[in-house]
Structures are given as C-alpha cells and as structure tokens.
C-alpha cells in the first residue's frame, strides 16, 4: 500500500493509477447494479465539492448527511471530503426526528444533506422550524448555525432533478489540496445514554491508520480485493474512507431502494452475482460479546476469524486471531495492543464488564449498568422508558435486555399497567408510532418483546431491581418458546 497521509490524497492518486477499478458496487432489492469507479467518484465528488464551495462551504464547516447507503451518499461523502468540510453522520431513528435536531445542534452544522422523497422523517422534523429562502438558503431560530439545506433526489436518469445526472452536466470542479493528516475527516455517531447519539471526531490520520491495519492489498495488484459490507457509511465499521486508502472494491446495498424483506437471500444473491468466493478470507467479529457459538458459525464461512474489541470512541484496543474455534473461550478479545493501556476498575454501574486473565488476555463479557448490547449497538433504556410512560394506561416500565443468540440481547419492555384491559398490542402500536421511523430497521430502538408485571421488586435503596426483572423476563420468554 502506498504511504498516504490523508484520505483525499489516496483517492486522488488512485483515480489516476487505477481509474477504472470499481470503488463501490451497489446492488438493490430489484436486481439493479450500479458501479462507481475511482475515476468516476473522484470526478463527481469534485463537482459536488465545487457546488459546496460556491455555496460558501468548505474547510472548517460541519455538514450533516442524512442519506442512506447509496451511490448518492457515496458521492456526497466524497465531495464533502474533497471540499475540506466535515461530514457528520445524520442518524434518524426516532419518529419525531428529534435525533436529527440534536445532531444539528450538537455539531453546529452549517448545512444538511437530505432526500425528502425517500426518507421524509428528517425533513418533516425540520420543515416546521425552517424558513426556506431561495433554493438552498434557510433560516432557523432553533438552529442558528444552519444556513443551507441540499435536497439530493433520485429521478429519471438524465433529468436535472436527478442528483448524479445533474453533477455529470456541471463543468466546475474543486479539490482542497491543503488538507493534512490532522484535519478532521468525519464525525461518526455512536451510542448515547440520553437516546441521542454521541458525536465522535476522526481525523484523516485516524482513518488512514485504521485502514492500514486492515492488511489490504497493494494498489498495483491487477485485481482489487472485494469487500462485502452492509455497514453504514456513517458508522466506524462502514466508512467509505477506508476503501479510498486501500484501493479495494466494496460491494454493498443501495438502501435508497428500501430494506429487503429477506436480507440473507439478497446477501447470497449478491455474492453469487459478484462471483465472490463463498468462503471469506477473513471475518472480523466485534461490537458485541463474542461466544464460541458465534465463532464456530463464522469459521464455517471464513478462512480466518478475528475477534476485536474497541471501536468508535477509542479505536482498536485488542485483536485475537482464532486458530481453533473449538478452543475459543467465550468473550476472549486477545491481548491489548502495544499502544493501549488497559486497567480493570471496580465500577459496577458504567462501562464494559471484563477482566484480564493470567496470560494477559482481555475478556469482555458485556455492558455494566442498564446498558443493553444489541448487535453492534448499545441502547440505554432511560430515555426509551420516558417515552413509553407517555402511553395511556402505563404506570411504570423497565426496558431490559434479554439473551438472544444472534445479536446478544434484545429489548424487552416490562410493564406495570393500570388495568388488565390494556393490551400489549395497543402498547406496541403506540411505541412504534411514537418512537421509531421503521420497524424493519435493524438498529431501530424499539422493544421486540412486551411483558406485563404485577409489581417491580426494589433494591435496598428503593431503586427498580433491574437484574431481577431481566432474569424473570428471560425465564418467561424462554417458556414461551
């Protein structure tokens, strides 16, 4: 791999050295396939950067991007990079769009990128408080830093209302060649105890160092390494900058066409169409406590399994190459990296729960306090419980995590109700209408289970005894099959 210090520098070189190599191959629910080569995404990204520059945006400006994984998102992210602006992941999971408003306020973003035709929750949340002035200019008393809104639409190819076609017809092009390794590259979102995502800043140097740890192929290789991914661009595990540094090809889904009913079938079909080896070269497991059962399942489809710990907030703390899945011990994350200092402290109500073994291996068993680990996402139930208590007939609620073999834990709402006449179905309908944007979203913060309780046990300090409630919920759900 060439010795690049910035993501944009890598992209610039690869657009010249391997211009026709696919950077991204998008598949969709309807059998469609769209390829963005290194030359094409560099050219379109530069034209989008010119649009941003003409709008007074660029170096030092935060721009919230709400687009789903799609060719449009890839080009938008690339243009933001090339302009010198900082992309903030615009995550919208709450039905009222309050998480989008929080992201804009927290980041002091000067602009937002949005597709009002596809996923209108963010726009519906904003339109009531924004005053449109012309095509892109806005004014908002609640968001004094917000100055621009860019509508990124997909329409008939070749039409001026189609974002990518519009860029193809532009002449202006821009690239900020003064970007350094210390400049901010992007802002990821990760779990937050209030229900709103925390914002985690990453520099170009951070992204380059992480990409180089992935042991990617050299750009002079006649065949690029194909990486299949369903991770989101705005999340640490799916950021497109890694691809630009590695000069590989990422195969992924165009979520602009919707979420498939059968994700497994689409994954299988995509791998077949791209002629990928069915058995992967390497599979990284992270983001949740890893058991031997998970490692064995992963080894069936991959030559090499690696368990990792650390991510968005702190970077990679440890990795463990699993040689024999049958000898893997649950939750083993290997030995800490040379640069990391790991200390086990006695704090019961926050952080991860773990220990160091006699031979120096880090064992991470899960989250402390009330946090619920569902797949790669951490849910804090306090804000969710506050929303559920708004439902008529709910006296109290405790949202706990119950074991799930696939994602670690699922959310279960344990309820105290005013009367037996209140049905679980009515509660579920209220929650899913009030809180979530899509019940099909795997990261949706909605409970998957609802259980009625007669009372909640209390601790010696008169707090709800969550551990007892969680254990009781686990037993009751296991009996239900």
Secondary structure, 3 states (H helix, E strand, C coil): CCCCCCHHHHHHHHHHHCCCCEEEEEECCCCCEEEEEHHHHHHHHHHHHHHHHHCCCCCCCEEEECCCCCHHHHHHHHHHHHHCCEEEECCCCECCCHHHHHHHHHHCCCEEEECCCCCCHHHHHHHCCCEEECCCEEECCCCCCCCEEEECCCCCCCCCCCHHHHHHCCCCCCCCCCCCCCCEEEEEEECCCCCCCEEEEEEHHHHHHHHHCCCCCCCCCCCCCEEECCCCCCCCCCCCHHHHHHCCEEEEECHHHCCCCCHHHHHHHHHHHCCCCCCECCEEECCCCCCHHHHHHHHCCECCEEEEECCCCCCCCEEEEECCHHHCCCCEEEEECCCCCCCCCCCCCCCEEEEECCCCEEEEEEECCCCEEECCEEECHHHHHHHHCCCCCEEEEEEEEEEECCCEEEEEEEEEECCCCCCHHHHHHHHHHHCECCCCCCCCCCCCEEEECCCCCECCCCCECHHHHHHHHHHHHHHHC
